[in-house]
Each structure stands twice: as C-alpha cells, then as structure tokens.
C-alpha cells in the first residue's frame, strides 16, 4: 500500500500541535491499559467468589441439595459461571491488544501523517465489545438461574409447611390443626332395661324375675 499520496502536509506549528495531541492520546490509552490490568484479578476474584459463595450457602443452609428439586438450574448456573470468567479473561487480553493497535494507529496519524489511520478499523475493539456483552449476559444468566433454583425450592418448603396449619387466630398467627378425635369402637355386651321397676326388682334378658 502506497501511503505517500495519503500523507498530510503540516506546517511545523501544526505538526507540533499534532504531536501534543498524540502524546495526550497515548497517555490516556496507556492509563486505560494499566487500569485494565490492575483491575483484572480483582474483577475475576470478586465475580467468582460472590456468586459461587452465594450458591454454596444456598445449597448448604437454605436448600439442601439432597432434598432439592430442579437441580439442573444450579448446575447450569455453575457452568455459566466459569464461562463468564473465561470470557472476562479473554476480553481483558483482547482489550489490551486493541489498545496496542490503537496506539499504532494514533502514531501513524499524528506522527507519520497517514490520513487513513484516523478512521482505520480496529478489529480487536469490535471483538472486545462483543466479549464484554457476552460476559455480562453470562454472569446475569448464572445469577438468575441460581436465584430461580433457590426461590422454587424455598416455595416448595413453604408450601409443605403450610399443610401443618389450618387457620389463623385474631392476630393472624398460624394455628396448628387440632388433633382428630378418634371414633369409639363398638364391643359386644348387654343392654339394660330402660323401664325402671318400682319395687327395685330387676329382670333378666328373658323377662323373668331373678331368683331370691
């Protein structure tokens, strides 16, 4: 590619101004690169520890795994979590590469005077943009899957607990169902004569007076 015909002709004063702009732009990009590198480990640790810690607490204390339903939700959430971390790792590396390429484009435009360098495409910037979008979606997906898993199982436990209560008192406090009253069982026996006898004499079942 012949870049001689695309070169910008500047006066010394214009070139001095362009060099100053380049220095400022380069300094800003380098600061961003440094910030990106410094925050990389912190972001990964915070992201993984917070979400994984929440899910572990939920499994151990809120919804025991042995009695839980829809376990595929939290399993999918655990799968999305390292996927999110891996995407964040790649995005950080791609972002630094994009900064390097943009620095080269800036040097070509401000110092070398290459006109097309001003609007030159930076493919790493595009890749980094979509990786950041994917990382956010992956993290939110993992978080929602874990929350849905916990919510569904808590609701199940709550519904099972409600079966132990029948009504509420005046203050709205649940009142346990009273114990059922068992039915008496009939056994064989004799039935006394409902008609009383004035002289106190009793009759047997055949209607005869008892012997004295």
C-alpha positions as CSV (number, residue, x, y, z in Angstrom):
1,X,0.0,0.0,0.0
2,X,1.4,3.4,-1.0
3,X,1.0,5.8,1.9
4,X,3.0,8.6,0.4
5,X,0.0,10.0,-1.5
6,X,-2.2,9.9,1.6
7,X,0.2,11.7,3.8
8,X,-0.9,15.0,5.4
9,X,1.3,18.0,4.8
10,X,1.6,20.0,8.0
11,X,3.5,23.2,9.0
12,X,5.9,22.9,11.9
13,X,3.3,24.6,14.1
14,X,0.6,22.1,13.0
15,X,2.9,19.2,13.5
16,X,3.8,20.4,17.0
17,X,0.1,20.6,17.9
18,X,-0.5,17.1,16.4
19,X,2.4,15.7,18.4
20,X,0.9,17.2,21.6
21,X,-2.4,15.6,20.8
22,X,-0.7,12.3,20.1
23,X,1.1,12.4,23.4
24,X,-2.1,13.1,25.3
25,X,-4.0,10.4,23.5
26,X,-1.2,7.9,24.0
27,X,-1.0,8.8,27.7
28,X,-4.8,8.3,28.1
29,X,-4.6,4.9,26.4
30,X,-1.7,3.7,28.5
31,X,-3.5,4.7,31.6
32,X,-6.5,2.8,30.5
33,X,-4.3,-0.2,29.8
34,X,-2.8,0.0,33.2
35,X,-6.2,0.3,34.9
36,X,-7.5,-2.7,32.9
37,X,-4.5,-4.8,34.0
38,X,-4.7,-3.8,37.7
39,X,-8.5,-4.4,37.9
40,X,-8.3,-7.8,36.1
41,X,-7.5,-10.0,39.0
42,X,-9.8,-8.1,41.3
43,X,-12.7,-8.4,38.9
44,X,-12.3,-12.1,38.4
45,X,-11.9,-12.9,42.2
46,X,-14.9,-10.7,43.1
47,X,-17.1,-12.2,40.4
48,X,-16.3,-15.8,41.1
49,X,-16.3,-15.5,44.9
50,X,-19.5,-13.6,45.3
51,X,-21.7,-15.8,43.0
52,X,-20.1,-19.1,43.9
53,X,-20.2,-18.2,47.6
54,X,-23.9,-17.3,47.4
55,X,-24.8,-20.6,45.7
56,X,-22.8,-22.7,48.2
57,X,-24.5,-21.0,51.1
58,X,-27.9,-21.6,49.5
59,X,-27.1,-25.3,48.9
60,X,-25.8,-25.9,52.5
61,X,-28.1,-23.8,54.6
62,X,-31.2,-22.8,52.6
63,X,-32.0,-25.6,50.2
64,X,-30.1,-28.9,51.0
65,X,-29.1,-30.5,47.7
66,X,-30.3,-33.9,48.7
67,X,-33.9,-32.7,49.1
68,X,-33.8,-30.1,46.3
69,X,-35.7,-30.2,43.0
70,X,-34.7,-28.8,39.6
71,X,-31.0,-29.2,40.4
72,X,-30.2,-28.7,36.8
73,X,-30.8,-25.0,37.3
74,X,-28.0,-24.5,39.7
75,X,-25.8,-26.9,37.7
76,X,-26.3,-24.8,34.6
77,X,-25.6,-21.7,36.7
78,X,-22.3,-23.2,37.9
79,X,-21.5,-24.0,34.3
80,X,-22.2,-20.4,33.2
81,X,-20.0,-19.0,36.0
82,X,-16.6,-20.3,34.7
83,X,-17.8,-19.5,31.2
84,X,-18.3,-15.9,32.3
85,X,-14.9,-15.8,34.0
86,X,-13.2,-17.2,30.9
87,X,-14.9,-14.7,28.7
88,X,-13.8,-11.9,31.0
89,X,-10.3,-13.2,30.9
90,X,-10.2,-13.2,27.1
91,X,-11.9,-9.8,26.9
92,X,-9.2,-8.3,29.1
93,X,-6.5,-9.7,26.9
94,X,-8.3,-8.6,23.7
95,X,-8.8,-5.2,25.2
96,X,-5.1,-4.7,25.8
97,X,-4.4,-5.8,22.2
98,X,-6.9,-3.3,21.0
99,X,-5.2,-0.6,22.9
100,X,-1.8,-1.6,21.3
101,X,-3.3,-1.4,17.8
102,X,-5.0,1.9,18.5
103,X,-1.7,3.3,19.7
104,X,-0.1,2.3,16.5
105,X,-2.9,3.9,14.5
106,X,-2.5,7.1,16.5
107,X,1.2,7.2,15.9
108,X,0.6,6.7,12.2
109,X,-1.8,9.6,12.0
110,X,-0.3,12.1,14.4
111,X,3.4,11.4,13.8
112,X,3.6,9.8,10.4
113,X,0.8,11.9,8.9
114,X,-1.1,8.9,7.4
115,X,-4.6,10.2,6.6
116,X,-6.3,6.8,6.5
117,X,-5.0,5.9,10.0
118,X,-7.6,8.3,11.5
119,X,-10.5,6.0,10.6
120,X,-8.6,2.8,10.4
121,X,-10.6,-0.2,11.7
122,X,-9.5,-1.9,14.8
123,X,-10.9,-5.5,14.8
124,X,-9.8,-6.1,18.4
125,X,-12.0,-3.3,19.6
126,X,-15.1,-4.9,18.0
127,X,-14.2,-8.3,19.4
128,X,-13.7,-6.8,22.9
129,X,-17.0,-5.1,22.7
130,X,-19.0,-8.3,22.0
131,X,-17.0,-10.3,24.6
132,X,-17.9,-7.7,27.2
133,X,-21.6,-8.0,26.2
134,X,-21.3,-11.8,26.4
135,X,-19.6,-11.7,29.8
136,X,-22.4,-9.6,31.2
137,X,-25.1,-11.9,29.8
138,X,-23.3,-15.0,31.1
139,X,-23.0,-13.6,34.6
140,X,-26.6,-12.4,34.7
141,X,-27.8,-15.8,33.4
142,X,-25.8,-17.7,36.1
143,X,-27.1,-15.4,38.8
144,X,-30.7,-15.7,37.7
145,X,-30.5,-19.5,37.4
146,X,-29.2,-19.8,40.9
147,X,-31.8,-17.4,42.3
148,X,-34.6,-19.2,40.5
149,X,-33.4,-22.5,41.9
150,X,-33.4,-21.2,45.4
151,X,-36.7,-19.5,45.1
152,X,-38.5,-22.5,43.6
153,X,-37.2,-24.8,46.4
154,X,-37.9,-22.3,49.2
155,X,-41.5,-22.1,47.9
156,X,-41.8,-25.8,47.9
157,X,-40.6,-25.9,51.5
158,X,-43.0,-23.1,52.4
159,X,-46.0,-24.9,50.8
160,X,-45.2,-28.1,52.7
161,X,-45.0,-26.1,55.9
162,X,-48.4,-24.6,55.3
163,X,-50.0,-28.1,55.3
164,X,-49.3,-28.2,59.1
165,X,-51.6,-25.2,59.7
166,X,-55.3,-24.9,59.4
167,X,-56.3,-21.4,60.3
168,X,-55.1,-18.2,62.0
169,X,-56.0,-16.5,65.2
170,X,-57.2,-12.9,65.6
171,X,-53.6,-11.6,65.3
172,X,-53.1,-13.6,62.1
173,X,-50.8,-16.1,63.7
174,X,-51.0,-19.6,62.1
175,X,-52.7,-22.1,64.4
176,X,-51.9,-25.7,64.2
177,X,-54.7,-28.1,63.4
178,X,-56.2,-29.7,66.4
179,X,-55.8,-33.4,66.9
180,X,-58.6,-35.6,65.3
181,X,-61.0,-37.2,67.8
182,X,-61.0,-41.0,67.3
183,X,-64.3,-42.8,66.9
184,X,-65.2,-45.2,69.6
185,X,-65.3,-48.9,68.7
186,X,-68.4,-50.9,69.4
187,X,-67.9,-54.1,71.5
188,X,-70.4,-56.9,72.3
189,X,-72.4,-56.6,75.6
190,X,-75.9,-56.5,77.2
191,X,-78.3,-53.6,77.1
192,X,-80.0,-52.7,80.5
193,X,-83.9,-52.4,80.6
194,X,-84.8,-48.8,80.1
195,X,-88.0,-49.2,82.1
196,X,-87.5,-48.8,85.8
197,X,-89.1,-51.2,88.4
198,X,-90.9,-49.6,91.4
199,X,-90.1,-52.4,93.8
200,X,-86.4,-52.4,92.8
201,X,-86.8,-55.8,91.3
202,X,-84.7,-56.4,88.1
203,X,-85.5,-58.7,85.3
204,X,-83.1,-60.6,83.2
205,X,-83.0,-60.6,79.4
206,X,-85.7,-63.3,79.3
207,X,-88.1,-61.1,81.3
208,X,-88.2,-63.3,84.4
209,X,-87.5,-62.0,87.9
210,X,-84.3,-63.1,89.4
211,X,-84.4,-65.7,92.0
212,X,-84.1,-64.7,95.6
